[in-house]
Amino acid sequence: VSVVGGLIAGYLWEISYITMFAYLSVIAIISILLLNFIKNH
C-alpha cells in the first residue's frame, strides 16, 4: 500500500505541489478520523 501511495504521491508531485499537499492533507484527515473511530469503538 505504501508503494502505491508513493507512486501516486510522485505522480501528483509532477502535476503540482499544491495537489500533492492537498492529497497528503486528505490522507492525514482520514487517518485521524479512522484512529478516533477505532478508539471510540
mmCIF entry with sequence, helices, sheets and N, C-alpha, C, O atoms, coordinates in Angstrom:
data_MODEL
# 
_entry.id   MODEL 
# 
_entity.id                         1 
_entity.type                       polymer 
_entity.pdbx_number_of_molecules   1 
# 
_entity_poly.entity_id                      1 
_entity_poly.type                           'polypeptide(L)' 
_entity_poly.nstd_linkage                   no 
_entity_poly.nstd_monomer                   no 
_entity_poly.pdbx_seq_one_letter_code       VSVVGGLIAGYLWEISYITMFAYLSVIAIISILLLNFIKNH 
_entity_poly.pdbx_seq_one_letter_code_can   VSVVGGLIAGYLWEISYITMFAYLSVIAIISILLLNFIKNH 
_entity_poly.pdbx_strand_id                 A 
# 
loop_
_entity_poly_seq.entity_id 
_entity_poly_seq.num 
_entity_poly_seq.mon_id 
_entity_poly_seq.hetero 
1 1  VAL n 
1 2  SER n 
1 3  VAL n 
1 4  VAL n 
1 5  GLY n 
1 6  GLY n 
1 7  LEU n 
1 8  ILE n 
1 9  ALA n 
1 10 GLY n 
1 11 TYR n 
1 12 LEU n 
1 13 TRP n 
1 14 GLU n 
1 15 ILE n 
1 16 SER n 
1 17 TYR n 
1 18 ILE n 
1 19 THR n 
1 20 MET n 
1 21 PHE n 
1 22 ALA n 
1 23 TYR n 
1 24 LEU n 
1 25 SER n 
1 26 VAL n 
1 27 ILE n 
1 28 ALA n 
1 29 ILE n 
1 30 ILE n 
1 31 SER n 
1 32 ILE n 
1 33 LEU n 
1 34 LEU n 
1 35 LEU n 
1 36 ASN n 
1 37 PHE n 
1 38 ILE n 
1 39 LYS n 
1 40 ASN n 
1 41 HIS n 
# 
_struct_asym.id          A 
_struct_asym.entity_id   1 
# 
loop_
_struct_conf.conf_type_id 
_struct_conf.id 
_struct_conf.pdbx_PDB_helix_id 
_struct_conf.beg_label_comp_id 
_struct_conf.beg_label_asym_id 
_struct_conf.beg_label_seq_id 
_struct_conf.pdbx_beg_PDB_ins_code 
_struct_conf.end_label_comp_id 
_struct_conf.end_label_asym_id 
_struct_conf.end_label_seq_id 
_struct_conf.pdbx_end_PDB_ins_code 
_struct_conf.beg_auth_comp_id 
_struct_conf.beg_auth_asym_id 
_struct_conf.beg_auth_seq_id 
_struct_conf.end_auth_comp_id 
_struct_conf.end_auth_asym_id 
_struct_conf.end_auth_seq_id 
_struct_conf.pdbx_PDB_helix_class 
_struct_conf.details 
_struct_conf.pdbx_PDB_helix_length 
HELX_P HELX_P1 AA1 SER A 2  ? ILE A 15 ? SER A 2  ILE A 15 1 ? 14 
HELX_P HELX_P2 AA2 TYR A 17 ? ASN A 40 ? TYR A 17 ASN A 40 1 ? 24 
# 
_struct_conf_type.id          HELX_P 
_struct_conf_type.criteria    ? 
_struct_conf_type.reference   ? 
# 
loop_
_atom_site.group_PDB 
_atom_site.id 
_atom_site.type_symbol 
_atom_site.label_atom_id 
_atom_site.label_alt_id 
_atom_site.label_comp_id 
_atom_site.label_asym_id 
_atom_site.label_entity_id 
_atom_site.label_seq_id 
_atom_site.pdbx_PDB_ins_code 
_atom_site.Cartn_x 
_atom_site.Cartn_y 
_atom_site.Cartn_z 
_atom_site.occupancy 
_atom_site.B_iso_or_equiv 
_atom_site.pdbx_formal_charge 
_atom_site.auth_seq_id 
_atom_site.auth_comp_id 
_atom_site.auth_asym_id 
_atom_site.auth_atom_id 
_atom_site.pdbx_PDB_model_num 
ATOM 1   N N  . VAL A 1 1  ? 0.840   -1.202 0.000   1.00 0.00 ? 1  VAL A N  1 
ATOM 2   C CA . VAL A 1 1  ? 0.000   0.000  0.000   1.00 0.00 ? 1  VAL A CA 1 
ATOM 3   C C  . VAL A 1 1  ? 0.875   1.252  0.000   1.00 0.00 ? 1  VAL A C  1 
ATOM 4   O O  . VAL A 1 1  ? 0.585   2.218  -0.706  1.00 0.00 ? 1  VAL A O  1 
ATOM 5   N N  . SER A 1 2  ? 1.954   1.232  0.799   1.00 0.00 ? 2  SER A N  1 
ATOM 6   C CA . SER A 1 2  ? 2.852   2.383  0.875   1.00 0.00 ? 2  SER A CA 1 
ATOM 7   C C  . SER A 1 2  ? 3.535   2.630  -0.469  1.00 0.00 ? 2  SER A C  1 
ATOM 8   O O  . SER A 1 2  ? 3.805   3.775  -0.834  1.00 0.00 ? 2  SER A O  1 
ATOM 9   N N  . VAL A 1 3  ? 3.813   1.551  -1.201  1.00 0.00 ? 3  VAL A N  1 
ATOM 10  C CA . VAL A 1 3  ? 4.447   1.696  -2.519  1.00 0.00 ? 3  VAL A CA 1 
ATOM 11  C C  . VAL A 1 3  ? 3.489   2.392  -3.484  1.00 0.00 ? 3  VAL A C  1 
ATOM 12  O O  . VAL A 1 3  ? 3.874   3.306  -4.214  1.00 0.00 ? 3  VAL A O  1 
ATOM 13  N N  . VAL A 1 4  ? 2.236   1.943  -3.472  1.00 0.00 ? 4  VAL A N  1 
ATOM 14  C CA . VAL A 1 4  ? 1.219   2.554  -4.334  1.00 0.00 ? 4  VAL A CA 1 
ATOM 15  C C  . VAL A 1 4  ? 1.025   4.019  -3.957  1.00 0.00 ? 4  VAL A C  1 
ATOM 16  O O  . VAL A 1 4  ? 0.920   4.885  -4.825  1.00 0.00 ? 4  VAL A O  1 
ATOM 17  N N  . GLY A 1 5  ? 0.979   4.286  -2.650  1.00 0.00 ? 5  GLY A N  1 
ATOM 18  C CA . GLY A 1 5  ? 0.824   5.658  -2.176  1.00 0.00 ? 5  GLY A CA 1 
ATOM 19  C C  . GLY A 1 5  ? 1.985   6.522  -2.637  1.00 0.00 ? 5  GLY A C  1 
ATOM 20  O O  . GLY A 1 5  ? 1.804   7.683  -3.002  1.00 0.00 ? 5  GLY A O  1 
ATOM 21  N N  . GLY A 1 6  ? 3.184   5.942  -2.616  1.00 0.00 ? 6  GLY A N  1 
ATOM 22  C CA . GLY A 1 6  ? 4.379   6.668  -3.051  1.00 0.00 ? 6  GLY A CA 1 
ATOM 23  C C  . GLY A 1 6  ? 4.309   6.989  -4.538  1.00 0.00 ? 6  GLY A C  1 
ATOM 24  O O  . GLY A 1 6  ? 4.675   8.085  -4.964  1.00 0.00 ? 6  GLY A O  1 
ATOM 25  N N  . LEU A 1 7  ? 3.836   6.026  -5.322  1.00 0.00 ? 7  LEU A N  1 
ATOM 26  C CA . LEU A 1 7  ? 3.711   6.251  -6.768  1.00 0.00 ? 7  LEU A CA 1 
ATOM 27  C C  . LEU A 1 7  ? 2.688   7.342  -7.061  1.00 0.00 ? 7  LEU A C  1 
ATOM 28  O O  . LEU A 1 7  ? 2.911   8.206  -7.908  1.00 0.00 ? 7  LEU A O  1 
ATOM 29  N N  . ILE A 1 8  ? 1.557   7.292  -6.345  1.00 0.00 ? 8  ILE A N  1 
ATOM 30  C CA . ILE A 1 8  ? 0.517   8.313  -6.521  1.00 0.00 ? 8  ILE A CA 1 
ATOM 31  C C  . ILE A 1 8  ? 1.067   9.679  -6.114  1.00 0.00 ? 8  ILE A C  1 
ATOM 32  O O  . ILE A 1 8  ? 0.846   10.676 -6.801  1.00 0.00 ? 8  ILE A O  1 
ATOM 33  N N  . ALA A 1 9  ? 1.783   9.715  -4.991  1.00 0.00 ? 9  ALA A N  1 
ATOM 34  C CA . ALA A 1 9  ? 2.360   10.965 -4.497  1.00 0.00 ? 9  ALA A CA 1 
ATOM 35  C C  . ALA A 1 9  ? 3.350   11.527 -5.520  1.00 0.00 ? 9  ALA A C  1 
ATOM 36  O O  . ALA A 1 9  ? 3.351   12.727 -5.794  1.00 0.00 ? 9  ALA A O  1 
ATOM 37  N N  . GLY A 1 10 ? 4.191   10.656 -6.080  1.00 0.00 ? 10 GLY A N  1 
ATOM 38  C CA . GLY A 1 10 ? 5.170   11.094 -7.075  1.00 0.00 ? 10 GLY A CA 1 
ATOM 39  C C  . GLY A 1 10 ? 4.477   11.640 -8.312  1.00 0.00 ? 10 GLY A C  1 
ATOM 40  O O  . GLY A 1 10 ? 4.909   12.643 -8.881  1.00 0.00 ? 10 GLY A O  1 
ATOM 41  N N  . TYR A 1 11 ? 3.406   10.985 -8.727  1.00 0.00 ? 11 TYR A N  1 
ATOM 42  C CA . TYR A 1 11 ? 2.645   11.430 -9.899  1.00 0.00 ? 11 TYR A CA 1 
ATOM 43  C C  . TYR A 1 11 ? 2.015   12.795 -9.641  1.00 0.00 ? 11 TYR A C  1 
ATOM 44  O O  . TYR A 1 11 ? 2.063   13.679 -10.495 1.00 0.00 ? 11 TYR A O  1 
ATOM 45  N N  . LEU A 1 12 ? 1.421   12.962 -8.448  1.00 0.00 ? 12 LEU A N  1 
ATOM 46  C CA . LEU A 1 12 ? 0.791   14.235 -8.096  1.00 0.00 ? 12 LEU A CA 1 
ATOM 47  C C  . LEU A 1 12 ? 1.837   15.339 -7.994  1.00 0.00 ? 12 LEU A C  1 
ATOM 48  O O  . LEU A 1 12 ? 1.572   16.485 -8.358  1.00 0.00 ? 12 LEU A O  1 
ATOM 49  N N  . TRP A 1 13 ? 3.038   14.992 -7.494  1.00 0.00 ? 13 TRP A N  1 
ATOM 50  C CA . TRP A 1 13 ? 4.109   15.984 -7.353  1.00 0.00 ? 13 TRP A CA 1 
ATOM 51  C C  . TRP A 1 13 ? 4.483   16.528 -8.722  1.00 0.00 ? 13 TRP A C  1 
ATOM 52  O O  . TRP A 1 13 ? 4.802   17.710 -8.858  1.00 0.00 ? 13 TRP A O  1 
ATOM 53  N N  . GLU A 1 14 ? 4.447   15.659 -9.752  1.00 0.00 ? 14 GLU A N  1 
ATOM 54  C CA . GLU A 1 14 ? 4.756   16.092 -11.114 1.00 0.00 ? 14 GLU A CA 1 
ATOM 55  C C  . GLU A 1 14 ? 3.716   17.094 -11.600 1.00 0.00 ? 14 GLU A C  1 
ATOM 56  O O  . GLU A 1 14 ? 4.043   18.025 -12.336 1.00 0.00 ? 14 GLU A O  1 
ATOM 57  N N  . ILE A 1 15 ? 2.473   16.906 -11.192 1.00 0.00 ? 15 ILE A N  1 
ATOM 58  C CA . ILE A 1 15 ? 1.394   17.804 -11.607 1.00 0.00 ? 15 ILE A CA 1 
ATOM 59  C C  . ILE A 1 15 ? 1.529   19.144 -10.882 1.00 0.00 ? 15 ILE A C  1 
ATOM 60  O O  . ILE A 1 15 ? 1.627   20.199 -11.509 1.00 0.00 ? 15 ILE A O  1 
ATOM 61  N N  . SER A 1 16 ? 1.532   19.080 -9.549  1.00 0.00 ? 16 SER A N  1 
ATOM 62  C CA . SER A 1 16 ? 1.584   20.306 -8.765  1.00 0.00 ? 16 SER A CA 1 
ATOM 63  C C  . SER A 1 16 ? 1.838   20.000 -7.304  1.00 0.00 ? 16 SER A C  1 
ATOM 64  O O  . SER A 1 16 ? 1.251   19.075 -6.743  1.00 0.00 ? 16 SER A O  1 
ATOM 65  N N  . TYR A 1 17 ? 2.715   20.779 -6.688  1.00 0.00 ? 17 TYR A N  1 
ATOM 66  C CA . TYR A 1 17 ? 2.989   20.565 -5.268  1.00 0.00 ? 17 TYR A CA 1 
ATOM 67  C C  . TYR A 1 17 ? 1.770   20.917 -4.427  1.00 0.00 ? 17 TYR A C  1 
ATOM 68  O O  . TYR A 1 17 ? 1.623   20.420 -3.311  1.00 0.00 ? 17 TYR A O  1 
ATOM 69  N N  . ILE A 1 18 ? 0.896   21.768 -4.951  1.00 0.00 ? 18 ILE A N  1 
ATOM 70  C CA . ILE A 1 18 ? -0.335  22.102 -4.223  1.00 0.00 ? 18 ILE A CA 1 
ATOM 71  C C  . ILE A 1 18 ? -1.255  20.890 -4.198  1.00 0.00 ? 18 ILE A C  1 
ATOM 72  O O  . ILE A 1 18 ? -1.886  20.596 -3.183  1.00 0.00 ? 18 ILE A O  1 
ATOM 73  N N  . THR A 1 19 ? -1.326  20.187 -5.334  1.00 0.00 ? 19 THR A N  1 
ATOM 74  C CA . THR A 1 19 ? -2.140  18.973 -5.409  1.00 0.00 ? 19 THR A CA 1 
ATOM 75  C C  . THR A 1 19 ? -1.578  17.941 -4.442  1.00 0.00 ? 19 THR A C  1 
ATOM 76  O O  . THR A 1 19 ? -2.326  17.244 -3.757  1.00 0.00 ? 19 THR A O  1 
ATOM 77  N N  . MET A 1 20 ? -0.245  17.851 -4.395  1.00 0.00 ? 20 MET A N  1 
ATOM 78  C CA . MET A 1 20 ? 0.448   16.925 -3.509  1.00 0.00 ? 20 MET A CA 1 
ATOM 79  C C  . MET A 1 20 ? 0.076   17.231 -2.060  1.00 0.00 ? 20 MET A C  1 
ATOM 80  O O  . MET A 1 20 ? -0.233  16.325 -1.286  1.00 0.00 ? 20 MET A O  1 
ATOM 81  N N  . PHE A 1 21 ? 0.110   18.515 -1.700  1.00 0.00 ? 21 PHE A N  1 
ATOM 82  C CA . PHE A 1 21 ? -0.202  18.925 -0.333  1.00 0.00 ? 21 PHE A CA 1 
ATOM 83  C C  . PHE A 1 21 ? -1.647  18.587 0.012   1.00 0.00 ? 21 PHE A C  1 
ATOM 84  O O  . PHE A 1 21 ? -1.933  18.112 1.111   1.00 0.00 ? 21 PHE A O  1 
ATOM 85  N N  . ALA A 1 22 ? -2.557  18.831 -0.926  1.00 0.00 ? 22 ALA A N  1 
ATOM 86  C CA . ALA A 1 22 ? -3.973  18.534 -0.704  1.00 0.00 ? 22 ALA A CA 1 
ATOM 87  C C  . ALA A 1 22 ? -4.165  17.036 -0.499  1.00 0.00 ? 22 ALA A C  1 
ATOM 88  O O  . ALA A 1 22 ? -4.928  16.611 0.367   1.00 0.00 ? 22 ALA A O  1 
ATOM 89  N N  . TYR A 1 23 ? -3.457  16.233 -1.315  1.00 0.00 ? 23 TYR A N  1 
ATOM 90  C CA . TYR A 1 23 ? -3.546  14.771 -1.221  1.00 0.00 ? 23 TYR A CA 1 
ATOM 91  C C  . TYR A 1 23 ? -3.085  14.291 0.150   1.00 0.00 ? 23 TYR A C  1 
ATOM 92  O O  . TYR A 1 23 ? -3.749  13.467 0.780   1.00 0.00 ? 23 TYR A O  1 
ATOM 93  N N  . LEU A 1 24 ? -1.942  14.810 0.613   1.00 0.00 ? 24 LEU A N  1 
ATOM 94  C CA . LEU A 1 24 ? -1.417  14.418 1.922   1.00 0.00 ? 24 LEU A CA 1 
ATOM 95  C C  . LEU A 1 24 ? -2.357  14.864 3.039   1.00 0.00 ? 24 LEU A C  1 
ATOM 96  O O  . LEU A 1 24 ? -2.548  14.143 4.018   1.00 0.00 ? 24 LEU A O  1 
ATOM 97  N N  . SER A 1 25 ? -2.939  16.044 2.892   1.00 0.00 ? 25 SER A N  1 
ATOM 98  C CA . SER A 1 25 ? -3.856  16.560 3.911   1.00 0.00 ? 25 SER A CA 1 
ATOM 99  C C  . SER A 1 25 ? -5.079  15.661 4.037   1.00 0.00 ? 25 SER A C  1 
ATOM 100 O O  . SER A 1 25 ? -5.514  15.355 5.148   1.00 0.00 ? 25 SER A O  1 
ATOM 101 N N  . VAL A 1 26 ? -5.634  15.237 2.905   1.00 0.00 ? 26 VAL A N  1 
ATOM 102 C CA . VAL A 1 26 ? -6.805  14.357 2.922   1.00 0.00 ? 26 VAL A CA 1 
ATOM 103 C C  . VAL A 1 26 ? -6.457  13.029 3.580   1.00 0.00 ? 26 VAL A C  1 
ATOM 104 O O  . VAL A 1 26 ? -7.227  12.515 4.392   1.00 0.00 ? 26 VAL A O  1 
ATOM 105 N N  . ILE A 1 27 ? -5.292  12.468 3.231   1.00 0.00 ? 27 ILE A N  1 
ATOM 106 C CA . ILE A 1 27 ? -4.852  11.197 3.816   1.00 0.00 ? 27 ILE A CA 1 
ATOM 107 C C  . ILE A 1 27 ? -4.721  11.344 5.333   1.00 0.00 ? 27 ILE A C  1 
ATOM 108 O O  . ILE A 1 27 ? -5.152  10.470 6.085   1.00 0.00 ? 27 ILE A O  1 
ATOM 109 N N  . ALA A 1 28 ? -4.122  12.454 5.778   1.00 0.00 ? 28 ALA A N  1 
ATOM 110 C CA . ALA A 1 28 ? -3.920  12.689 7.207   1.00 0.00 ? 28 ALA A CA 1 
ATOM 111 C C  . ALA A 1 28 ? -5.257  12.797 7.937   1.00 0.00 ? 28 ALA A C  1 
ATOM 112 O O  . ALA A 1 28 ? -5.431  12.217 9.009   1.00 0.00 ? 28 ALA A O  1 
ATOM 113 N N  . ILE A 1 29 ? -6.199  13.537 7.357   1.00 0.00 ? 29 ILE A N  1 
ATOM 114 C CA . ILE A 1 29 ? -7.513  13.715 7.982   1.00 0.00 ? 29 ILE A CA 1 
ATOM 115 C C  . ILE A 1 29 ? -8.240  12.383 8.089   1.00 0.00 ? 29 ILE A C  1 
ATOM 116 O O  . ILE A 1 29 ? -8.824  12.071 9.126   1.00 0.00 ? 29 ILE A O  1 
ATOM 117 N N  . ILE A 1 30 ? -8.205  11.590 7.007   1.00 0.00 ? 30 ILE A N  1 
ATOM 118 C CA . ILE A 1 30 ? -8.866  10.280 7.020   1.00 0.00 ? 30 ILE A CA 1 
ATOM 119 C C  . ILE A 1 30 ? -8.232  9.387  8.083   1.00 0.00 ? 30 ILE A C  1 
ATOM 120 O O  . ILE A 1 30 ? -8.933  8.679  8.805   1.00 0.00 ? 30 ILE A O  1 
ATOM 121 N N  . SER A 1 31 ? -6.899  9.424  8.175   1.00 0.00 ? 31 SER A N  1 
ATOM 122 C CA . SER A 1 31 ? -6.195  8.596  9.162   1.00 0.00 ? 31 SER A CA 1 
ATOM 123 C C  . SER A 1 31 ? -6.613  8.971  10.578  1.00 0.00 ? 31 SER A C  1 
ATOM 124 O O  . SER A 1 31 ? -6.862  8.096  11.407  1.00 0.00 ? 31 SER A O  1 
ATOM 125 N N  . ILE A 1 32 ? -6.691  10.273 10.855  1.00 0.00 ? 32 ILE A N  1 
ATOM 126 C CA . ILE A 1 32 ? -7.084  10.751 12.181  1.00 0.00 ? 32 ILE A CA 1 
ATOM 127 C C  . ILE A 1 32 ? -8.515  10.323 12.498  1.00 0.00 ? 32 ILE A C  1 
ATOM 128 O O  . ILE A 1 32 ? -8.802  9.874  13.608  1.00 0.00 ? 32 ILE A O  1 
ATOM 129 N N  . LEU A 1 33 ? -9.412  10.463 11.519  1.00 0.00 ? 33 LEU A N  1 
ATOM 130 C CA . LEU A 1 33 ? -10.807 10.071 11.735  1.00 0.00 ? 33 LEU A CA 1 
ATOM 131 C C  . LEU A 1 33 ? -10.910 8.576  12.004  1.00 0.00 ? 33 LEU A C  1 
ATOM 132 O O  . LEU A 1 33 ? -11.667 8.153  12.878  1.00 0.00 ? 33 LEU A O  1 
ATOM 133 N N  . LEU A 1 34 ? -10.151 7.773  11.259  1.00 0.00 ? 34 LEU A N  1 
ATOM 134 C CA . LEU A 1 34 ? -10.179 6.326  11.459  1.00 0.00 ? 34 LEU A CA 1 
ATOM 135 C C  . LEU A 1 34 ? -9.642  5.961  12.837  1.00 0.00 ? 34 LEU A C  1 
ATOM 136 O O  . LEU A 1 34 ? -10.200 5.094  13.510  1.00 0.00 ? 34 LEU A O  1 
ATOM 137 N N  . LEU A 1 35 ? -8.563  6.615  13.264  1.00 0.00 ? 35 LEU A N  1 
ATOM 138 C CA . LEU A 1 35 ? -7.989  6.331  14.581  1.00 0.00 ? 35 LEU A CA 1 
ATOM 139 C C  . LEU A 1 35 ? -8.987  6.674  15.677  1.00 0.00 ? 35 LEU A C  1 
ATOM 140 O O  . LEU A 1 35 ? -9.159  5.904  16.622  1.00 0.00 ? 35 LEU A O  1 
ATOM 141 N N  . ASN A 1 36 ? -9.644  7.819  15.560  1.00 0.00 ? 36 ASN A N  1 
ATOM 142 C CA . ASN A 1 36 ? -10.642 8.218  16.554  1.00 0.00 ? 36 ASN A CA 1 
ATOM 143 C C  . ASN A 1 36 ? -11.805 7.240  16.572  1.00 0.00 ? 36 ASN A C  1 
ATOM 144 O O  . ASN A 1 36 ? -12.316 6.901  17.640  1.00 0.00 ? 36 ASN A O  1 
ATOM 145 N N  . PHE A 1 37 ? -12.226 6.785  15.399  1.00 0.00 ? 37 PHE A N  1 
ATOM 146 C CA . PHE A 1 37 ? -13.337 5.839  15.300  1.00 0.00 ? 37 PHE A CA 1 
ATOM 147 C C  . PHE A 1 37 ? -12.975 4.519  15.967  1.00 0.00 ? 37 PHE A C  1 
ATOM 148 O O  . PHE A 1 37 ? -13.780 3.940  16.695  1.00 0.00 ? 37 PHE A O  1 
ATOM 149 N N  . ILE A 1 38 ? -11.748 4.046  15.712  1.00 0.00 ? 38 ILE A N  1 
ATOM 150 C CA . ILE A 1 38 ? -11.290 2.778  16.296  1.00 0.00 ? 38 ILE A CA 1 
ATOM 151 C C  . ILE A 1 38 ? -11.181 2.898  17.822  1.00 0.00 ? 38 ILE A C  1 
ATOM 152 O O  . ILE A 1 38 ? -11.562 1.982  18.551  1.00 0.00 ? 38 ILE A O  1 
ATOM 153 N N  . LYS A 1 39 ? -10.659 4.034  18.296  1.00 0.00 ? 39 LYS A N  1 
ATOM 154 C CA . LYS A 1 39 ? -10.505 4.235  19.739  1.00 0.00 ? 39 LYS A CA 1 
ATOM 155 C C  . LYS A 1 39 ? -11.858 4.261  20.444  1.00 0.00 ? 39 LYS A C  1 
ATOM 156 O O  . LYS A 1 39 ? -11.997 3.738  21.549  1.00 0.00 ? 39 LYS A O  1 
ATOM 157 N N  . ASN A 1 40 ? -12.846 4.865  19.807  1.00 0.00 ? 40 ASN A N  1 
ATOM 158 C CA . ASN A 1 40 ? -14.162 5.023  20.425  1.00 0.00 ? 40 ASN A CA 1 
ATOM 159 C C  . ASN A 1 40 ? -15.022 3.773  20.358  1.00 0.00 ? 40 ASN A C  1 
ATOM 160 O O  . ASN A 1 40 ? -16.038 3.687  21.049  1.00 0.00 ? 40 ASN A O  1 
ATOM 161 N N  . HIS A 1 41 ? -14.633 2.800  19.537  1.00 0.00 ? 41 HIS A N  1 
ATOM 162 C CA . HIS A 1 41 ? -15.465 1.596  19.410  1.00 0.00 ? 41 HIS A CA 1 
ATOM 163 C C  . HIS A 1 41 ? -14.697 0.348  19.782  1.00 0.00 ? 41 HIS A C  1 
ATOM 164 O O  . HIS A 1 41 ? -15.247 -0.752 19.731  1.00 0.00 ? 41 HIS A O  1 
# 
